[in-house]
Each structure stands twice: as C-alpha cells, then as structure tokens.
Amino acid sequence: MAAGSTNGHRRPPRTVPWLAATALMVVATLGAACSGQSGRGTGDGDVVVMAASSLTDVVEIVFEHRESVTPVIAASSTLVAQLAAGAEADVLITANGATMDRAVFEGSVRGEPVLIATNTLVLATPADNPGGVTGLSDLSRKDLLVGLCAVEVPCGQLAGRALDEAGIAPSADTLEPSVRALASKLSLGELDAGLVYATDARAAELATVHAPELEDHLNGYYIASVSAEPRPEVQAVIDDFTKLGSSGAKALYAYGFLGSDRRPVWPAPS
C-alpha cells in the first residue's frame, strides 16, 4: 500500500490546504511545550491535554469555556512520540490501548490509564457513494480511490487487522496521518471509500456501507495523567471523563462513542 499511488484512470487526490495548516499548528504547539524531561507535567496553573484526533469535537465541547485547559490534538502515535521526545503535558488521551501502553512503557505517562470509551470501524464513502461501493471487498477495486489511515496510527492498525482477517488486499491510494484527515478527504469527494471510525463518519456526514467483517473490530480510548501524582486541576480534567455523569461522558455519548460493553457511555434521557 503506497501512499499517494495511483493505478489506471483513477484521479490523483487533491491537497487539502487546511490540513497542512492544522499540522503546522500542532507541531508548533508541541514544539513550544518541548522543554524538560519526558513525562513531566507543565507544573503551572494551566493544564495541557493531548488527545487523539478522533476526539476533536468531544474535547472542544468539554473545554470550550475552560481557558486554563490547552488541548493539543493529533494522531495518538504522534502525541506519544512527542511525549517521549520531552514535550510537556498533563493528560494524555489515546485512541487505543497500544499507544497508551507505549507511553507507559517509555515512562512518559505515570498515571493509571482508564478506559473511557470505545469506537467501531466502518466502511465509509462520500454521501452519494459515487463509486457504488457495496462491501468491504470493494476496497481492492482498481477503479476506486481508496483511503486508509497510516499504519502508525490506531485507525490504520485497526483497519489492517480487519482487512487481514477478511483476506482483503486493499488498493490504497493514500495513507492518511489521522482519521480526521481521511474523513475530510472522503467528505470532499477526493476519495471513493475508506475505513474510519463510526464517530468520524457521523461528524463528516459520510455514507456508511454495511460490512459485517468490521463488527468485531473496536478500539478503546484511554486517559491517564502524565504525572503519578497529578495536581488538583489535572485530576479535575481526568474526572471530566471518568466520573459518572461527567461532562466528558455526556460529550462522548453525544458524538456517538460507546462504552466498553458497546453501550452508550452516557445513558440516553428517558
């Protein structure tokens, strides 16, 4: 699967300018935070929250009026790499257990990780499904523009496992650095099909095609304090996502995330 490769008469994907700008902003924010040892919090009154890109909407809603909280949004693997390189942060939220385990193993995170939600992988297309996608096997069609997440990020790892188990060799034209980037290209009609999280398909108003091969492929979202003894304001952010009835739990439910048992993480109003 070569990023950006094309076959036959398929159209080359166009560049999305705002994605490049967002990437530069994230790098600049992380670079500004890179001082001190890996795994150390910011140590002041502000709280820096590193969160997976698929949580963009949730994080924005939870911290909309919290000027003391600075969210840093990027792919989970990018965030963990930045922590290992010395970036200062207080809270890490990853889109799978493997990246959180890596942060703990490297000593970048010393708090106890807590599972706060799960998400499912879906086969998504632009709203009008221009490629006539009918199932997961269509990802191997040479006449379609197919996108997947890069193998370094959780959505790419999950997609790789699902496709391997289904015995499908995808004809991928692009391997995107985050699920948000992939969903954006699908919504703009730059791709015909791709594998994204259910929540990102919903946020981007994408069409989804029934693919039973994906039903058992979920990823878990984990939150942890970078410090073993978080400051009260840092613990308050953790509580925003781990306490029953918290603002984070409500936001996760509102955007379609599920609990560890696949039920909504916040009960629907009766």
N, C-alpha and C positions, 0 to 999 in steps of 0.2 A: 504494500500500500504506500505509494509515493505521494507526498503532499504536493498538491497543485498539478499532478499529472493529468493528461487528457488522452482520450482514445477516440479514434474515428471522428465523427462530426460533432462531438459534444462541445458545448460552449465553454470557454475558459471562464472561471469565476471572476467577478469584478472585485476590486478593492473596496472595502467599506471604510471611508476616512475616519469616522468617529471611533472605530475600534482601535485604530492606531493611536489616536489621541488619548483614549482611555488607558491603553497600555503604558503610554509615556507618563501619564499622571500617576498610575500605580507605582511605576518604577521610581518616579521622583519622590513620592510619599514614603516608600520603603527605604530609599536611599537616605532620606533625611533622618529616618529613625535608626539607621545603622551606626550605632556607637555603643561601646561597652561589650560585655561578653554575651554570647548566645544564651538565650533562656532567661535573660534578666528583664524585668518589667520596666516601665517608664519611670516609676518612682516618684511621680508628682501627682497632682490632683486630677489630671486627665487620665482617661482610660483608652488605650488603643486596642481595638478589636479587629483581629484578622479573621476574615470569613470567606468561605468558598463562594465563587461567583454565582452559583445557583441559588444562593441565599440573598441576592442583591435586594429584592423587593422586601423581604422579611426584615432585613437589617435596617433598611431605610425607614420602614414604618415604626419599628421598635425604638429607634434612636432619633427620630425626626426632631424632637424638641429637647434633646439632651446635648447641649453644647459641650459638655465635658467628655463626651464619647466621640472618638475619631475612628470611623470604620475604614479598614483597608480591604478592598475587595479584589480577589484574583483567584486563579486556579489553586486548589489545595496544595498541589505539589510545589507551586511557586512560593506560596506562603511558608511552607515548611523549609524550603531551601533558603529563603531569606532569613528565617529564624536561625538556622544553622550557621549562616554567614555573619550573624551578630545583630540583626535587626531587633530593635526593642519593641516589645508589645506586651500586653497584659492578658489577653484572652485569644485563644485560637479555636476556630470552628471549622472542621474539615468535612468534606463530603463523602468520606469513607473511613473505615477503621484502619486501613493500611497506612494512610498518610499520617494519621494521629499516632499510630504505633511507632512510625519512623521518628516523629518529633520527640516522643517519649524516650525512645532508644538512644537518640543523639543527645539527650539531656537538654533539649531546647524547651521542653514542657515538663514541669514537675508536679503539676496538679493531677488529680484523678479524673480521667476522661469520663464523660457521662453521655449516653446515647439520648438524643433529644428528638429524633425523627427519622423516618425512612422515606425513600423515594423510589419510584419504579421507572424502568427504561421503557420507552415507547418508540414505535416506528412513526416518524413524523414527515409530513410533506407541506408545501405551501397550501394555503386554504383551499385552492381549487384543484389540488392534486394533478398538475399538468402532465406528469409522467405516467398517469394511470397506474400507480403503484397499488398492488393488491395483496402483497405479503412480503415477509422478510427476505425470501429468496430473490426478490427483485433488486436487492442491493448489489447483486452480481451482474446485473444487466449493463452491457457496454454502452447502451444508448442513453443512459441516465447520468445526470450529475449527482454523485453521491458524496455525502459528507459524514465524517465521524470525528469524534474528539481524539486528540493525540493520545498515544498510549501512556504518556507520563501522567495524565490527569485521571481522576476517578471515573468520569463518564466514558473515557476511552478504554480503561481497564475492564469496566463492566461490559461494554459493548464487545470487546474482544473475546471475553469468556462466553458470552451469549452466542456469538457467531461461530465460535469454535465448536461449542456443544451442538449447534444446529447443523454443523457441517457446511457452512456457507462461507465462500471466499469472496468478500466484498470487492467491488471495483471502485475503490475510493479515489475521488479527485482531490480531496483536501482533508487534512487532519488538523482540526482547529485547536487552539490553545486553551479554550474553555467552552463549556456547554452553552454559555451565553452567546459567544461568538458564532457557534454553529446554529443556534436557534435564530439568530439575527439574519444569517445568510439564507436560511430557509424561508423566513418571513418576507424577505426582499425578493424572493423568486430566483436567487442566484444558484440554488441547488434544487434538485427534484425530490430528494429523500435523504433522511439521516436518522441516527439514533440519539435521542435526547431524553432528559428526564421529563416525566409527565408534567411536573410543575412548570418547566420552561416551555413546553409545548402549549400549555394553557396560557401562560403570560404573553407569549408571542402570537396567540390566536392561530396556531397551526392546526392542520387536519391531522388526525391520527388514524392509522390503518391497523386493523386487528392482527396481532402477531402473537399467537399462543406461546411461541418459543421464548418470549420475553417475560412471561408471567411470574416466573420464579427468580427473576434477576432484580434484586433490590440493593440499594446502597444505604448505609446508615450514616447519620450526621452526628458527630461527636463534638462536645465542647469541653474545654479544660482551661484552667488558669495556668499561665506560664510559670508563675511562682508557686512554690509549695505552700506558702503562707500568704494568700492574696490580701491586699488591702481591703478595707470595708467597701470602698466604691467599686473595686474589681469584683468582689463577691456579689455585690448587688447586680452586676451585669450577668454573672453566672446564674443568679436566681431568676433573672428575667426569662431564662429559657428552661430552667429545671424545676421551678416551683409549680404546683398545680394551680391552674388559673392565671398564670403569669402572662404578661404582655407578649412574650415571645411565643408561648404555646398558642395563644389566640391568633397571632400573625401567621404561624406555621399552618394552622388549620385553615385560615382564610385563603392561603395561597395553595392549598391542596396537598400539603405534606401529610404523611401518615405516621402513626406511632409504630413502635417496634413490632406490634401484632397486626399491622396493616390497617388498624382503625384510625380515624382522625385523632390527632394528638390533643385536640380540644373538643369536648362534646358539643354537638350541634345544639342550638337553642331548641327547647321543647315548645 
